[in-house]
Amino acid sequence: MENETEVQPTVASAWQAKQAYAMAVISLVVGLAIGYLFRGSQSPALRPPATVAAATNSPHAAGTGEQMPSLEQMKKMADDKAAPLLEKLKTDPDNAGLLVKVGDLYQATHQFKAAAGYYEKAVNVDPKNVPTRTQFASSLYYGGDVDGAISQLQQALHYDPKDANSLFNLGIMKLQGKKDSNGALAAWQLLLKSNPQLSEDRKARVQKLITDIQAQSKS
């Protein structure tokens, strides 16, 4: 999502210097996204919150050998980047687009509870916005609120019962967060049934998850 707000050069430089290292962990470990089924992430699934925490506590960025910024440093980066957006929100507090942009900044730097707060405000303004609601669910999940995350995905599916991202991540959260393999299978099977337009590689990705669970249940 593009950010049209300019930042001061010193803040922008600090952000860019560490952003690559932070994003290396995010892309490999978090997949951040709800919606990553459509973003080509190489991660096989959303990871459990504990896995995310372990990765961000690692001293080096995955595959780079570079020192990773700490969670505190990443929070500072997000705070600096979000500052001009927060100024705008003071005079336009119900601007869902700005709220989502701030949520994205905090989610990208693993400040999941802060991100969830802004996504929640955004869906309160625009409750039928399914992509924002799934991002909200993602932050809740990584913040440790698995039940809250699943509830948000179910609400997203109330507005769009065929939404592939919500169905995909609902399956992941039920499997990893609740150990509910039957619930995961149901979500993924519905995903395939209701989304025949999915590309072959995406269908194959979902089908592999289904096959793996079915094989485990037989072993």
N, CA and C atoms as a LAMMPS dump frame, in Angstrom:
ITEM: TIMESTEP
0
ITEM: NUMBER OF ATOMS
657
ITEM: BOX BOUNDS ff ff ff
-5.0000000000000000e+02 5.0000000000000000e+02
-5.0000000000000000e+02 5.0000000000000000e+02
-5.0000000000000000e+02 5.0000000000000000e+02
ITEM: ATOMS id mol type element x y z
1 1 1 N 0.858 -1.191 0
2 1 2 C 0 0 0
3 1 3 C 0.888 1.233 0
4 2 1 N 0.661 2.152 -0.928
5 2 2 C 1.522 3.307 -1.038
6 2 3 C 1.226 4.297 0.066
7 3 1 N 2.305 4.938 0.516
8 3 2 C 2.166 5.961 1.532
9 3 3 C 2.484 7.289 0.894
10 4 1 N 1.5 8.166 0.774
11 4 2 C 1.699 9.424 0.091
12 4 3 C 2.294 10.47 1.017
13 5 1 N 2.419 10.175 2.29
14 5 2 C 2.926 11.148 3.243
15 5 3 C 4.444 11.165 3.204
16 6 1 N 5.033 12.342 3.067
17 6 2 C 6.478 12.442 3.052
18 6 3 C 7.003 12.385 4.465
19 7 1 N 8.246 11.842 4.583
20 7 2 C 8.875 11.795 5.884
21 7 3 C 10.123 12.658 5.852
22 8 1 N 10.553 13.104 7.009
23 8 2 C 11.782 13.861 7.07
24 8 3 C 12.941 12.974 6.623
25 9 1 N 13.97 13.518 5.935
26 9 2 C 15.06 12.708 5.407
27 9 3 C 15.741 11.844 6.453
28 10 1 N 15.963 12.367 7.653
29 10 2 C 16.66 11.582 8.666
30 10 3 C 15.843 10.369 9.079
31 11 1 N 14.536 10.54 9.188
32 11 2 C 13.666 9.427 9.551
33 11 3 C 13.622 8.413 8.426
34 12 1 N 13.5 8.899 7.188
35 12 2 C 13.437 8 6.051
36 12 3 C 14.717 7.178 5.941
37 13 1 N 15.865 7.821 6.175
38 13 2 C 17.134 7.101 6.082
39 13 3 C 17.23 6.01 7.13
40 14 1 N 16.823 6.333 8.345
41 14 2 C 16.878 5.334 9.413
42 14 3 C 15.969 4.161 9.108
43 15 1 N 14.79 4.487 8.552
44 15 2 C 13.838 3.424 8.187
45 15 3 C 14.434 2.525 7.12
46 16 1 N 14.978 3.124 6.05
47 16 2 C 15.481 2.344 4.934
48 16 3 C 16.697 1.523 5.318
49 17 1 N 17.504 2.017 6.234
50 17 2 C 18.719 1.304 6.611
51 17 3 C 18.421 -0.038 7.25
52 18 1 N 17.31 -0.111 8.008
53 18 2 C 16.996 -1.339 8.733
54 18 3 C 15.814 -2.095 8.152
55 19 1 N 15.099 -1.456 7.255
56 19 2 C 13.879 -2.072 6.745
57 19 3 C 14.168 -3.389 6.049
58 20 1 N 15.267 -3.453 5.285
59 20 2 C 15.573 -4.678 4.549
60 20 3 C 15.773 -5.849 5.494
61 21 1 N 16.425 -5.602 6.621
62 21 2 C 16.668 -6.684 7.578
63 21 3 C 15.366 -7.12 8.226
64 22 1 N 14.542 -6.15 8.593
65 22 2 C 13.256 -6.492 9.191
66 22 3 C 12.393 -7.253 8.201
67 23 1 N 12.362 -6.807 6.963
68 23 2 C 11.531 -7.459 5.966
69 23 3 C 12.031 -8.862 5.643
70 24 1 N 13.35 -9.096 5.782
71 24 2 C 13.871 -10.435 5.52
72 24 3 C 13.245 -11.448 6.463
73 25 1 N 13.158 -11.083 7.739
74 25 2 C 12.526 -11.969 8.7
75 25 3 C 11.034 -12.07 8.446
76 26 1 N 10.421 -10.938 8.169
77 26 2 C 8.979 -10.938 7.964
78 26 3 C 8.593 -11.824 6.797
79 27 1 N 9.29 -11.693 5.68
80 27 2 C 8.9 -12.451 4.493
81 27 3 C 9.131 -13.937 4.678
82 28 1 N 10.159 -14.314 5.44
83 28 2 C 10.472 -15.72 5.6
84 28 3 C 9.717 -16.375 6.742
85 29 1 N 9.426 -15.599 7.767
86 29 2 C 8.854 -16.215 8.958
87 29 3 C 7.381 -15.891 9.14
88 30 1 N 7.021 -14.656 8.912
89 30 2 C 5.651 -14.274 9.192
90 30 3 C 4.764 -14.494 7.989
91 31 1 N 5.194 -14.162 6.833
92 31 2 C 4.384 -14.176 5.634
93 31 3 C 3.348 -13.122 5.735
94 32 1 N 3.32 -12.302 6.535
95 32 2 C 2.464 -11.278 7.145
96 32 3 C 1.166 -11.207 6.545
97 33 1 N 0.754 -11.91 6.354
98 33 2 C -0.363 -11.598 5.68
99 33 3 C -1.352 -12.573 5.384
100 34 1 N -2.154 -12.211 5.943
101 34 2 C -3.44 -12.592 5.521
102 34 3 C -3.455 -12.082 4.134
103 35 1 N -3.732 -12.947 3.258
104 35 2 C -3.689 -12.545 1.877
105 35 3 C -2.438 -12.997 1.203
106 36 1 N -1.51 -13.627 1.933
107 36 2 C -0.26 -13.963 1.281
108 36 3 C -0.437 -15.079 0.266
109 37 1 N -1.557 -15.797 0.308
110 37 2 C -1.829 -16.801 -0.723
111 37 3 C -1.774 -16.156 -2.101
112 38 1 N -2.092 -14.873 -2.177
113 38 2 C -2.108 -14.173 -3.447
114 38 3 C -0.892 -13.296 -3.64
115 39 1 N 0.064 -13.355 -2.721
116 39 2 C 1.242 -12.508 -2.851
117 39 3 C 2.48 -13.313 -3.197
118 40 1 N 2.318 -14.615 -3.382
119 40 2 C 3.448 -15.421 -3.812
120 40 3 C 4.446 -15.718 -2.719
121 41 1 N 4.044 -15.633 -1.46
122 41 2 C 4.963 -15.938 -0.375
123 41 3 C 5.45 -17.371 -0.478
124 42 1 N 6.706 -17.576 -0.14
125 42 2 C 7.253 -18.923 -0.146
126 42 3 C 6.981 -19.65 1.16
127 43 1 N 6.467 -18.927 2.154
128 43 2 C 6.14 -19.584 3.415
129 43 3 C 4.959 -20.509 3.205
130 44 1 N 5.006 -21.743 3.748
131 44 2 C 3.916 -22.669 3.514
132 44 3 C 2.658 -22.319 4.268
133 45 1 N 2.768 -21.536 5.318
134 45 2 C 1.585 -21.246 6.119
135 45 3 C 1.891 -20.134 7.094
136 46 1 N 0.83 -19.568 7.643
137 46 2 C 1.008 -18.671 8.777
138 46 3 C 1.689 -19.44 9.886
139 47 1 N 2.657 -18.841 10.535
140 47 2 C 3.343 -19.509 11.619
141 47 3 C 2.672 -19.19 12.955
142 48 1 N 2.803 -20.098 13.923
143 48 2 C 2.243 -19.809 15.244
144 48 3 C 2.905 -18.582 15.854
145 49 1 N 2.184 -17.875 16.731
146 49 2 C 2.763 -16.68 17.349
147 49 3 C 4.107 -16.931 18.016
148 50 1 N 4.295 -18.084 18.641
149 50 2 C 5.559 -18.368 19.317
150 50 3 C 6.714 -18.41 18.335
151 51 1 N 6.472 -18.91 17.125
152 51 2 C 7.505 -18.972 16.112
153 51 3 C 7.91 -17.58 15.669
154 52 1 N 6.941 -16.717 15.53
155 52 2 C 7.222 -15.337 15.151
156 52 3 C 8.068 -14.669 16.222
157 53 1 N 7.698 -14.856 17.477
158 53 2 C 8.442 -14.241 18.568
159 53 3 C 9.876 -14.743 18.59
160 54 1 N 10.074 -16.034 18.372
161 54 2 C 11.424 -16.601 18.375
162 54 3 C 12.258 -16.005 17.25
163 55 1 N 11.646 -15.817 16.096
164 55 2 C 12.376 -15.273 14.953
165 55 3 C 12.805 -13.84 15.199
166 56 1 N 11.941 -13.032 15.771
167 56 2 C 12.272 -11.633 15.986
168 56 3 C 13.28 -11.464 17.113
169 57 1 N 13.408 -12.465 17.962
170 57 2 C 14.412 -12.407 19.009
171 57 3 C 15.765 -12.909 18.529
172 58 1 N 15.815 -13.471 17.296
173 58 2 C 17.072 -13.937 16.733
174 58 3 C 17.96 -12.738 16.44
175 59 1 N 19.284 -12.834 16.71
176 59 2 C 20.141 -11.661 16.551
177 59 3 C 20.467 -11.314 15.11
178 60 1 N 20.193 -12.208 14.164
179 60 2 C 20.561 -11.938 12.782
180 60 3 C 19.375 -12.121 11.858
181 61 1 N 19.342 -11.326 10.834
182 61 2 C 18.304 -11.469 9.825
183 61 3 C 18.518 -12.751 9.062
184 62 1 N 17.431 -13.436 8.765
185 62 2 C 17.532 -14.729 8.107
186 62 3 C 18.262 -14.612 6.779
187 63 1 N 19.337 -15.391 6.668
188 63 2 C 20.051 -15.489 5.409
189 63 3 C 20.924 -14.3 5.072
190 64 1 N 21.037 -13.302 5.945
191 64 2 C 21.813 -12.112 5.602
192 64 3 C 23.089 -11.986 6.42
193 65 1 N 23.127 -12.575 7.607
194 65 2 C 24.273 -12.405 8.475
195 65 3 C 24.329 -11.031 9.106
196 66 1 N 23.342 -10.196 8.853
197 66 2 C 23.321 -8.839 9.39
198 66 3 C 22.613 -8.811 10.735
199 67 1 N 23.035 -7.875 11.57
200 67 2 C 22.401 -7.714 12.863
201 67 3 C 20.964 -7.248 12.688
202 68 1 N 20.034 -7.961 13.315
203 68 2 C 18.624 -7.582 13.226
204 68 3 C 18.312 -6.471 14.203
205 69 1 N 17.463 -5.543 13.822
206 69 2 C 16.984 -4.584 14.821
207 69 3 C 16.129 -5.3 15.851
208 70 1 N 16.182 -4.825 17.072
209 70 2 C 15.352 -5.399 18.123
210 70 3 C 13.907 -4.975 17.928
211 71 1 N 13.011 -5.606 18.693
212 71 2 C 11.615 -5.199 18.635
213 71 3 C 11.453 -3.734 19.024
214 72 1 N 12.262 -3.293 19.988
215 72 2 C 12.183 -1.89 20.402
216 72 3 C 12.607 -0.961 19.267
217 73 1 N 13.667 -1.363 18.544
218 73 2 C 14.118 -0.546 17.421
219 73 3 C 13.086 -0.531 16.299
220 74 1 N 12.468 -1.692 16.062
221 74 2 C 11.446 -1.742 15.017
222 74 3 C 10.226 -0.91 15.406
223 75 1 N 9.901 -0.905 16.706
224 75 2 C 8.802 -0.059 17.161
225 75 3 C 9.133 1.411 16.924
226 76 1 N 10.38 1.782 17.196
227 76 2 C 10.797 3.172 16.969
228 76 3 C 10.672 3.522 15.484
229 77 1 N 11.069 2.597 14.616
230 77 2 C 10.933 2.836 13.184
231 77 3 C 9.475 3.056 12.807
232 78 1 N 8.6 2.184 13.34
233 78 2 C 7.175 2.31 13.032
234 78 3 C 6.612 3.613 13.587
235 79 1 N 7.002 3.959 14.812
236 79 2 C 6.517 5.208 15.412
237 79 3 C 6.916 6.409 14.555
238 80 1 N 8.177 6.427 14.1
239 80 2 C 8.656 7.544 13.287
240 80 3 C 7.908 7.624 11.962
241 81 1 N 7.735 6.473 11.34
242 81 2 C 7.063 6.45 10.046
243 81 3 C 5.58 6.804 10.177
244 82 1 N 4.987 6.389 11.291
245 82 2 C 3.549 6.623 11.492
246 82 3 C 3.236 8.05 11.933
247 83 1 N 4.219 8.772 12.448
248 83 2 C 3.961 10.089 13.052
249 83 3 C 3.169 11.036 12.143
250 84 1 N 3.569 11.218 10.877
251 84 2 C 2.794 12.157 10.048
252 84 3 C 1.378 11.667 9.763
253 85 1 N 1.196 10.351 9.712
254 85 2 C -0.149 9.819 9.509
255 85 3 C -1.01 10.051 10.748
256 86 1 N -0.406 9.894 11.913
257 86 2 C -1.14 10.119 13.154
258 86 3 C -1.537 11.589 13.295
259 87 1 N -0.696 12.48 12.795
260 87 2 C -1.044 13.9 12.814
261 87 3 C -2.299 14.142 11.981
262 88 1 N -2.372 13.494 10.824
263 88 2 C -3.555 13.641 9.969
264 88 3 C -4.799 13.066 10.644
265 89 1 N -4.596 11.972 11.373
266 89 2 C -5.733 11.335 12.034
267 89 3 C -6.323 12.196 13.145
268 90 1 N -5.537 13.126 13.67
269 90 2 C -6.061 14.004 14.707
270 90 3 C -7.215 14.852 14.189
271 91 1 N -7.132 15.213 12.922
272 91 2 C -8.197 16.024 12.332
273 91 3 C -9.156 15.2 11.48
274 92 1 N -8.804 13.941 11.258
275 92 2 C -9.647 13.071 10.425
276 92 3 C -9.643 11.658 11.024
277 93 1 N -10.16 11.515 12.25
278 93 2 C -9.998 10.25 12.991
279 93 3 C -10.728 9.058 12.38
280 94 1 N -11.689 9.312 11.511
281 94 2 C -12.443 8.213 10.911
282 94 3 C -12.003 7.917 9.482
283 95 1 N -10.794 8.283 9.154
284 95 2 C -10.254 8.003 7.826
285 95 3 C -9.723 6.574 7.811
286 96 1 N -10.527 5.652 7.274
287 96 2 C -10.167 4.233 7.315
288 96 3 C -8.862 3.953 6.573
289 97 1 N -8.633 4.665 5.47
290 97 2 C -7.401 4.453 4.714
291 97 3 C -6.164 4.782 5.522
292 98 1 N -6.192 5.904 6.239
293 98 2 C -5.06 6.267 7.091
294 98 3 C -4.882 5.271 8.231
295 99 1 N -5.976 4.849 8.818
296 99 2 C -5.897 3.882 9.917
297 99 3 C -5.255 2.577 9.447
298 100 1 N -5.605 2.144 8.247
299 100 2 C -5.012 0.919 7.704
300 100 3 C -3.517 1.101 7.453
301 101 1 N -3.133 2.268 6.922
302 101 2 C -1.715 2.518 6.675
303 101 3 C -0.905 2.458 7.969
304 102 1 N -1.45 3.028 9.038
305 102 2 C -0.75 2.965 10.322
306 102 3 C -0.697 1.52 10.814
307 103 1 N -1.808 0.799 10.686
308 103 2 C -1.805 -0.604 11.067
309 103 3 C -0.775 -1.402 10.296
310 104 1 N -0.654 -1.126 9.002
311 104 2 C 0.332 -1.836 8.184
312 104 3 C 1.754 -1.592 8.677
313 105 1 N 2.041 -0.35 9.063
314 105 2 C 3.382 -0.024 9.559
315 105 3 C 3.711 -0.815 10.823
316 106 1 N 2.764 -0.865 11.747
317 106 2 C 3.02 -1.579 12.993
318 106 3 C 3.032 -3.097 12.777
319 107 1 N 2.207 -3.578 11.875
320 107 2 C 2.234 -5.014 11.612
321 107 3 C 3.559 -5.418 10.97
322 108 1 N 4.059 -4.609 10.048
323 108 2 C 5.3 -4.927 9.345
324 108 3 C 6.51 -4.936 10.262
325 109 1 N 6.394 -4.292 11.412
326 109 2 C 7.499 -4.271 12.372
327 109 3 C 7.183 -5.09 13.627
328 110 1 N 6.241 -6.005 13.473
329 110 2 C 5.909 -6.97 14.526
330 110 3 C 5.311 -6.345 15.779
331 111 1 N 4.747 -5.173 15.657
332 111 2 C 4.032 -4.542 16.767
333 111 3 C 2.558 -4.896 16.605
334 112 1 N 2.251 -6.17 16.834
335 112 2 C 0.96 -6.701 16.426
336 112 3 C -0.213 -6.145 17.227
337 113 1 N -0.02 -5.909 18.498
338 113 2 C -1.126 -5.377 19.29
339 113 3 C -1.444 -3.939 18.883
340 114 1 N -0.396 -3.161 18.611
341 114 2 C -0.625 -1.797 18.129
342 114 3 C -1.32 -1.828 16.776
343 115 1 N -0.857 -2.713 15.896
344 115 2 C -1.468 -2.833 14.57
345 115 3 C -2.941 -3.204 14.687
346 116 1 N -3.231 -4.16 15.564
347 116 2 C -4.616 -4.604 15.729
348 116 3 C -5.512 -3.452 16.163
349 117 1 N -4.996 -2.57 16.993
350 117 2 C -5.793 -1.439 17.448
351 117 3 C -6.206 -0.528 16.306
352 118 1 N -5.282 -0.287 15.373
353 118 2 C -5.618 0.581 14.244
354 118 3 C -6.515 -0.128 13.24
355 119 1 N -6.276 -1.419 13.006
356 119 2 C -7.165 -2.163 12.111
357 119 3 C -8.581 -2.235 12.692
358 120 1 N -8.665 -2.373 14.001
359 120 2 C -9.985 -2.425 14.63
360 120 3 C -10.738 -1.12 14.403
361 121 1 N -10.041 0.003 14.557
362 121 2 C -10.681 1.293 14.307
363 121 3 C -11.127 1.395 12.856
364 122 1 N -10.299 0.857 11.943
365 122 2 C -10.632 0.923 10.521
366 122 3 C -11.877 0.107 10.2
367 123 1 N -11.988 -1.095 10.781
368 123 2 C -13.172 -1.909 10.474
369 123 3 C -14.412 -1.369 11.175
370 124 1 N -14.226 -0.645 12.254
371 124 2 C -15.382 0.008 12.875
372 124 3 C -15.944 1.092 11.955
373 125 1 N -15.048 1.742 11.222
374 125 2 C -15.478 2.761 10.259
375 125 3 C -16.059 2.114 9.004
376 126 1 N -15.41 1.031 8.557
377 126 2 C -15.785 0.381 7.3
378 126 3 C -15.912 -1.126 7.545
379 127 1 N -16.975 -1.557 8.194
380 127 2 C -17.075 -2.944 8.652
381 127 3 C -17.123 -3.987 7.544
382 128 1 N -17.501 -3.599 6.34
383 128 2 C -17.601 -4.564 5.25
384 128 3 C -16.309 -4.705 4.446
385 129 1 N -15.251 -4.049 4.901
386 129 2 C -13.968 -4.129 4.201
387 129 3 C -13.269 -5.425 4.6
388 130 1 N -13.406 -6.439 3.778
389 130 2 C -12.898 -7.771 4.105
390 130 3 C -11.369 -7.808 4.17
391 131 1 N -10.631 -7.211 3.223
392 131 2 C -9.173 -7.241 3.342
393 131 3 C -8.656 -6.634 4.646
394 132 1 N -9.253 -5.518 5.072
395 132 2 C -8.824 -4.914 6.333
396 132 3 C -9.159 -5.818 7.51
397 133 1 N -10.311 -6.443 7.466
398 133 2 C -10.696 -7.322 8.567
399 133 3 C -9.761 -8.54 8.649
400 134 1 N -9.302 -9.031 7.495
401 134 2 C -8.381 -10.162 7.541
402 134 3 C -7.009 -9.731 8.049
403 135 1 N -6.61 -8.49 7.753
404 135 2 C -5.372 -7.977 8.331
405 135 3 C -5.512 -7.834 9.848
406 136 1 N -6.661 -7.385 10.282
407 136 2 C -6.955 -7.294 11.708
408 136 3 C -6.815 -8.676 12.348
409 137 1 N -7.379 -9.675 11.698
410 137 2 C -7.28 -11.044 12.21
411 137 3 C -5.829 -11.498 12.301
412 138 1 N -5.039 -11.144 11.303
413 138 2 C -3.627 -11.525 11.299
414 138 3 C -2.896 -10.957 12.507
415 139 1 N -3.116 -9.67 12.781
416 139 2 C -2.442 -9.046 13.919
417 139 3 C -2.918 -9.639 15.243
418 140 1 N -4.198 -9.926 15.349
419 140 2 C -4.701 -10.569 16.56
420 140 3 C -4.037 -11.931 16.761
421 141 1 N -3.928 -12.68 15.688
422 141 2 C -3.328 -14.018 15.764
423 141 3 C -1.883 -13.945 16.236
424 142 1 N -1.096 -13.084 15.589
425 142 2 C 0.302 -12.964 15.985
426 142 3 C 0.47 -12.301 17.336
427 143 1 N -0.545 -11.581 17.778
428 143 2 C -0.514 -11.005 19.119
429 143 3 C -0.944 -11.991 20.188
430 144 1 N -1.331 -13.19 19.783
431 144 2 C -1.674 -14.25 20.73
432 144 3 C -3.157 -14.461 20.949
433 145 1 N -4.01 -13.684 20.285
434 145 2 C -5.453 -13.817 20.458
435 145 3 C -6.024 -14.659 19.314
436 146 1 N -5.85 -15.963 19.422
437 146 2 C -6.275 -16.863 18.353
438 146 3 C -7.788 -16.839 18.189
439 147 1 N -8.511 -16.889 19.299
440 147 2 C -9.974 -16.889 19.217
441 147 3 C -10.492 -15.599 18.586
442 148 1 N -9.907 -14.471 18.971
443 148 2 C -10.311 -13.202 18.391
444 148 3 C -10.025 -13.149 16.899
445 149 1 N -8.885 -13.706 16.505
446 149 2 C -8.518 -13.731 15.088
447 149 3 C -9.512 -14.555 14.287
448 150 1 N -9.848 -15.735 14.795
449 150 2 C -10.805 -16.602 14.099
450 150 3 C -12.165 -15.917 14.01
451 151 1 N -12.551 -15.243 15.063
452 151 2 C -13.828 -14.524 15.059
453 151 3 C -13.861 -13.466 13.964
454 152 1 N -12.747 -12.764 13.774
455 152 2 C -12.7 -11.741 12.735
456 152 3 C -12.759 -12.352 11.342
457 153 1 N -12.123 -13.493 11.15
458 153 2 C -12.199 -14.154 9.848
459 153 3 C -13.619 -14.643 9.576
460 154 1 N -14.264 -15.126 10.602
461 154 2 C -15.649 -15.569 10.42
462 154 3 C -16.549 -14.39 10.069
463 155 1 N -16.263 -13.233 10.66
464 155 2 C -17.025 -12.034 10.326
465 155 3 C -16.746 -11.612 8.882
466 156 1 N -15.484 -11.719 8.47
467 156 2 C -15.133 -11.407 7.083
468 156 3 C -15.907 -12.305 6.127
469 157 1 N -16.03 -13.577 6.485
470 157 2 C -16.746 -14.525 5.64
471 157 3 C -18.251 -14.293 5.671
472 158 1 N -18.724 -13.648 6.697
473 158 2 C -20.135 -13.245 6.724
474 158 3 C -20.413 -12.249 5.595
475 159 1 N -19.454 -11.347 5.361
476 159 2 C -19.607 -10.355 4.307
477 159 3 C -19.256 -10.921 2.93
478 160 1 N -18.296 -11.838 2.895
479 160 2 C -17.881 -12.433 1.62
480 160 3 C -17.573 -13.909 1.855
481 161 1 N -18.573 -14.778 1.754
482 161 2 C -18.407 -16.199 2.089
483 161 3 C -17.386 -16.932 1.229
484 162 1 N -17.018 -16.357 0.09
485 162 2 C -16.087 -17.035 -0.814
486 162 3 C -14.667 -16.477 -0.737
487 163 1 N -14.434 -15.524 0.146
488 163 2 C -13.121 -14.877 0.17
489 163 3 C -12.013 -15.89 0.426
490 164 1 N -11.155 -16.065 -0.562
491 164 2 C -10.136 -17.115 -0.497
492 164 3 C -9.113 -16.86 0.6
493 165 1 N -8.721 -15.602 0.785
494 165 2 C -7.726 -15.3 1.815
495 165 3 C -8.263 -15.625 3.209
496 166 1 N -9.498 -15.249 3.463
497 166 2 C -10.089 -15.525 4.772
498 166 3 C -10.215 -17.028 5
499 167 1 N -10.655 -17.747 3.989
500 167 2 C -10.811 -19.2 4.124
501 167 3 C -9.456 -19.877 4.312
502 168 1 N -8.467 -19.437 3.56
503 168 2 C -7.133 -20.031 3.684
504 168 3 C -6.595 -19.849 5.089
505 169 1 N -6.638 -18.612 5.572
506 169 2 C -6.071 -18.331 6.885
507 169 3 C -6.921 -18.87 8.023
508 170 1 N -8.219 -18.99 7.803
509 170 2 C -9.056 -19.634 8.801
510 170 3 C -8.597 -21.076 8.996
511 171 1 N -8.288 -21.755 7.894
512 171 2 C -7.778 -23.118 8.002
513 171 3 C -6.46 -23.187 8.756
514 172 1 N -5.558 -22.269 8.447
515 172 2 C -4.261 -22.246 9.122
516 172 3 C -4.43 -21.994 10.618
517 173 1 N -5.256 -21.023 10.95
518 173 2 C -5.434 -20.687 12.373
519 173 3 C -6.13 -21.804 13.132
520 174 1 N -7.077 -22.456 12.497
521 174 2 C -7.73 -23.575 13.178
522 174 3 C -6.76 -24.728 13.379
523 175 1 N -5.927 -24.97 12.377
524 175 2 C -4.972 -26.075 12.496
525 175 3 C -3.883 -25.77 13.507
526 176 1 N -3.235 -24.626 13.361
527 176 2 C -2.081 -24.319 14.196
528 176 3 C -2.469 -23.715 15.54
529 177 1 N -3.524 -22.899 15.531
530 177 2 C -3.899 -22.228 16.769
531 177 3 C -4.825 -23.02 17.654
532 178 1 N -5.658 -23.875 17.031
533 178 2 C -6.654 -24.624 17.802
534 178 3 C -6.483 -26.141 17.686
535 179 1 N -5.521 -26.598 16.88
536 179 2 C -5.309 -28.038 16.655
537 179 3 C -6.578 -28.709 16.136
538 180 1 N -7.304 -27.98 15.316
539 180 2 C -8.575 -28.447 14.781
540 180 3 C -8.38 -28.802 13.307
541 181 1 N -7.927 -30.015 13.053
542 181 2 C -7.651 -30.414 11.673
543 181 3 C -8.926 -30.526 10.851
544 182 1 N -10.012 -30.949 11.471
545 182 2 C -11.273 -31.047 10.735
546 182 3 C -11.766 -29.67 10.311
547 183 1 N -11.623 -28.685 11.198
548 183 2 C -12.017 -27.329 10.858
549 183 3 C -11.159 -26.751 9.745
550 184 1 N -9.86 -27.071 9.782
551 184 2 C -8.962 -26.607 8.726
552 184 3 C -9.342 -27.228 7.393
553 185 1 N -9.604 -28.53 7.399
554 185 2 C -9.997 -29.206 6.159
555 185 3 C -11.272 -28.602 5.58
556 186 1 N -12.236 -28.346 6.438
557 186 2 C -13.505 -27.784 5.974
558 186 3 C -13.292 -26.426 5.311
559 187 1 N -12.445 -25.601 5.904
560 187 2 C -12.186 -24.267 5.35
561 187 3 C -11.494 -24.372 3.999
562 188 1 N -10.493 -25.24 3.9
563 188 2 C -9.749 -25.344 2.649
564 188 3 C -10.55 -26.012 1.546
565 189 1 N -11.359 -26.979 1.914
566 189 2 C -12.206 -27.616 0.906
567 189 3 C -13.233 -26.631 0.357
568 190 1 N -13.778 -25.795 1.242
569 190 2 C -14.709 -24.767 0.801
570 190 3 C -14 -23.741 -0.07
571 191 1 N -12.762 -23.424 0.268
572 191 2 C -11.971 -22.488 -0.52
573 191 3 C -11.871 -22.982 -1.964
574 192 1 N -11.486 -24.24 -2.133
575 192 2 C -11.331 -24.782 -3.48
576 192 3 C -12.668 -24.86 -4.217
577 193 1 N -13.704 -25.252 -3.505
578 193 2 C -15.018 -25.396 -4.131
579 193 3 C -15.578 -24.052 -4.583
580 194 1 N -15.382 -23.029 -3.79
581 194 2 C -16.006 -21.734 -4.076
582 194 3 C -15.12 -20.8 -4.889
583 195 1 N -13.886 -21.216 -5.188
584 195 2 C -12.968 -20.359 -5.943
585 195 3 C -12.343 -21.122 -7.11
586 196 1 N -13.152 -21.539 -8.068
587 196 2 C -12.603 -22.293 -9.199
588 196 3 C -11.646 -21.477 -10.054
589 197 1 N -11.645 -20.158 -9.873
590 197 2 C -10.782 -19.3 -10.671
591 197 3 C -9.349 -19.265 -10.17
592 198 1 N -9.067 -19.886 -9.048
593 198 2 C -7.701 -19.878 -8.518
594 198 3 C -6.732 -20.449 -9.536
595 199 1 N -5.545 -19.875 -9.583
596 199 2 C -4.525 -20.401 -10.483
597 199 3 C -4.111 -21.797 -10.032
598 200 1 N -3.512 -22.53 -10.935
599 200 2 C -3.157 -23.918 -10.649
600 200 3 C -2.16 -24.041 -9.506
601 201 1 N -1.209 -23.112 -9.425
602 201 2 C -0.218 -23.21 -8.354
603 201 3 C -0.856 -22.956 -6.996
604 202 1 N -1.832 -22.056 -6.945
605 202 2 C -2.505 -21.787 -5.671
606 202 3 C -3.412 -22.953 -5.281
607 203 1 N -4.084 -23.508 -6.252
608 203 2 C -4.883 -24.698 -5.965
609 203 3 C -3.993 -25.815 -5.434
610 204 1 N -2.843 -25.982 -6.067
611 204 2 C -1.926 -27.047 -5.653
612 204 3 C -1.419 -26.822 -4.237
613 205 1 N -1.193 -25.557 -3.883
614 205 2 C -0.714 -25.241 -2.538
615 205 3 C -1.753 -25.64 -1.488
616 206 1 N -3.006 -25.304 -1.764
617 206 2 C -4.076 -25.644 -0.824
618 206 3 C -4.299 -27.157 -0.795
619 207 1 N -4.281 -27.773 -1.961
620 207 2 C -4.513 -29.21 -2.027
621 207 3 C -3.433 -29.981 -1.278
622 208 1 N -2.2 -29.486 -1.329
623 208 2 C -1.123 -30.156 -0.598
624 208 3 C -1.368 -30.111 0.905
625 209 1 N -1.845 -28.982 1.405
626 209 2 C -2.151 -28.88 2.826
627 209 3 C -3.255 -29.87 3.199
628 210 1 N -4.267 -29.984 2.339
629 210 2 C -5.348 -30.928 2.589
630 210 3 C -4.816 -32.361 2.595
631 211 1 N -4.002 -32.681 1.603
632 211 2 C -3.449 -34.037 1.494
633 211 3 C -2.579 -34.377 2.695
634 212 1 N -1.785 -33.41 3.145
635 212 2 C -0.905 -33.647 4.298
636 212 3 C -1.719 -33.968 5.55
637 213 1 N -2.807 -33.213 5.773
638 213 2 C -3.634 -33.476 6.954
639 213 3 C -4.303 -34.847 6.843
640 214 1 N -4.795 -35.151 5.671
641 214 2 C -5.468 -36.448 5.497
642 214 3 C -4.489 -37.595 5.701
643 215 1 N -3.258 -37.42 5.246
644 215 2 C -2.246 -38.468 5.427
645 215 3 C -1.901 -38.635 6.9
646 216 1 N -1.819 -37.525 7.62
647 216 2 C -1.505 -37.595 9.06
648 216 3 C -2.621 -38.285 9.831
649 217 1 N -3.849 -38.066 9.428
650 217 2 C -4.97 -38.661 10.137
651 217 3 C -5.025 -40.174 9.939
652 218 1 N -4.423 -40.645 8.854
653 218 2 C -4.429 -42.085 8.571
654 218 3 C -3.245 -42.804 9.192
655 219 1 N -2.218 -42.031 9.575
656 219 2 C -1.003 -42.661 10.1
657 219 3 C -1.151 -43.03 11.574
